[in-house]
Amino acid sequence: MKKEKKRILLTNDDGYLAEGIQCLFRLLSPIYDVSIVAPDREKSAASLALTLHHPLRMKKIQPKIYAVEGTPADCVYMAVEKVLCGKPDLLISGFNHGPNVGQQDISYSGTVAGAKQGSFLDIPSLAVSLVPDANKIFHFEPAAEVVRKIAVRMLKTAGLNRTTFNINFPPPPFKGIRMAPLGWKSYHPQVIEKKDPRNRSYYWIGMGSTRAEGTSESDVKVIHQGYITVTPLHHDTTFHQALKGREYDNILKAVEHEISQKII
């Protein structure tokens, strides 16, 4: 009996035609049963948004490639419920055309959100992002080969379905791979005001300048040392230290006292 190929779902936030996701599709398809279910256009910074207030449309572009009028999280739902009719063995979100390092990036990122949505559904999931070189060129092929090697080993390893692995690639040559905690990338956002032909104001939000902050072991610093960074992300975002903090407890006890007085 012929052994069935493992199923891999590809999604992203740059759209199904993006070079990064197409590169992964070309490299992985000869080995695995690979499907792309991705937004029909760029959905950067969509985070975990779901489309709830208007219907979604999905178009089959060609066998195994689908474009969805929605967010990366929408795409994962559509893939599991309507395209694959079940869970894939692995979900890969990316390549993002640009890095996703630090706490802020992973909070805004549609690429990371696509992988997180997979983890929510108990699918082993990777978010993969790429830093361009000094000439703004993205080297997808060598990074995709590393992703292939990671996928081979993940598909043979049990117990990875509740963790999202956020992986960032510097420009090649790669010095190696490092597990790294999240750092902090401080943004100085810009809100640019313009006028339309009727002299009404409209606005563009831009990221402006950024500054990487964190220890030398954090992802925001390790990526600039030439290493591939891997950060495991967990669903539990509870600030456990605050649960034990006296300052927070004092605030809540004071409020509780005020409430009890009114009730009495």
C-alpha positions, 0 to 999 in steps of 0.5 A, spaced: 500 500 500 502 506 498 504 511 504 500 517 504 504 524 504 504 528 510 500 534 509 502 541 509 498 548 509 502 554 507 499 561 509 502 568 510 500 575 510 503 578 504 498 574 499 498 568 495 502 570 490 508 573 494 515 570 492 516 567 499 510 563 500 511 561 492 518 559 494 516 554 500 511 551 495 515 549 490 521 546 494 516 542 499 511 540 494 515 534 491 516 531 498 509 533 501 502 534 500 502 542 500 496 547 499 496 554 499 490 558 502 492 565 503 490 572 503 488 574 496 492 581 497 497 583 502 494 583 510 500 585 513 499 587 521 492 584 521 494 580 527 489 575 529 483 579 526 477 574 524 472 577 519 466 576 522 461 582 519 461 580 512 462 574 508 468 571 505 470 569 498 475 564 496 477 563 489 481 556 487 487 559 483 489 552 481 490 545 484 492 546 491 492 554 491 487 558 494 486 565 495 481 568 500 478 575 501 480 575 508 486 575 514 491 570 515 487 567 521 481 567 516 485 563 511 487 557 516 479 556 518 477 556 511 483 551 510 481 546 515 474 547 514 473 547 507 479 546 503 483 540 507 476 538 510 481 536 516 487 538 520 494 538 516 500 535 519 504 542 519 502 549 518 507 554 515 506 561 515 510 565 511 515 567 508 514 574 511 518 579 507 521 582 513 523 580 520 518 579 526 522 579 532 521 582 539 514 583 542 511 588 538 512 585 531 509 578 534 503 582 536 502 585 530 504 580 525 499 577 520 504 572 519 505 570 526 498 570 527 497 565 522 501 560 525 498 562 532 491 560 529 494 553 527 496 552 534 490 554 537 487 548 532 492 543 535 496 544 529 504 544 529 506 551 526 511 555 524 512 562 522 518 564 518 520 571 516 526 573 512 531 579 513 533 582 506 540 584 505 543 591 505 541 591 497 534 590 500 534 583 496 530 577 500 534 570 499 528 565 499 532 559 497 537 558 502 532 560 508 527 555 504 532 549 505 532 550 512 525 550 513 525 544 509 530 541 514 526 543 520 519 541 517 522 534 516 524 533 523 518 536 526 513 531 522 517 526 526 516 529 533 510 528 537 508 533 542 509 540 538 502 542 537 501 547 542 507 551 541 508 556 535 515 557 533 517 564 530 523 563 526 527 569 523 532 568 518 538 573 517 541 574 510 546 568 508 551 566 509 547 563 516 552 562 522 547 557 525 541 557 529 539 559 536 534 559 540 532 566 543 527 569 547 523 575 545 526 582 545 523 589 544 523 593 538 521 600 540 517 603 534 516 611 533 510 611 529 508 616 524 501 619 523 501 623 516 496 627 514 494 629 507 488 632 504 483 629 498 481 633 492 475 636 497 480 638 502 478 633 507 483 630 511 485 623 511 491 619 514 497 614 513 499 610 519 507 609 518 512 605 523 517 610 523 524 609 526 525 603 530 530 601 536 532 594 538 532 593 545 534 587 549 539 582 552 545 580 547 541 573 547 534 576 545 532 575 538 532 582 536 540 582 537 541 575 535 538 576 528 543 581 527 549 577 529 548 572 523 544 567 526 537 564 525 533 565 531 527 560 533 523 563 539 517 558 541 511 562 543 506 559 548 498 561 548 499 563 556 500 570 556 499 571 563 503 576 567 504 571 572 509 576 576 503 581 577 499 575 580 503 575 586 505 583 586 503 587 592 502 593 588 496 590 584 493 587 590 493 593 594 489 596 588 484 591 587 483 590 595 481 598 595 477 597 589 473 591 592 472 595 599 469 601 595 464 596 591 463 593 598 461 599 601 456 601 596 453 594 596 452 595 603 
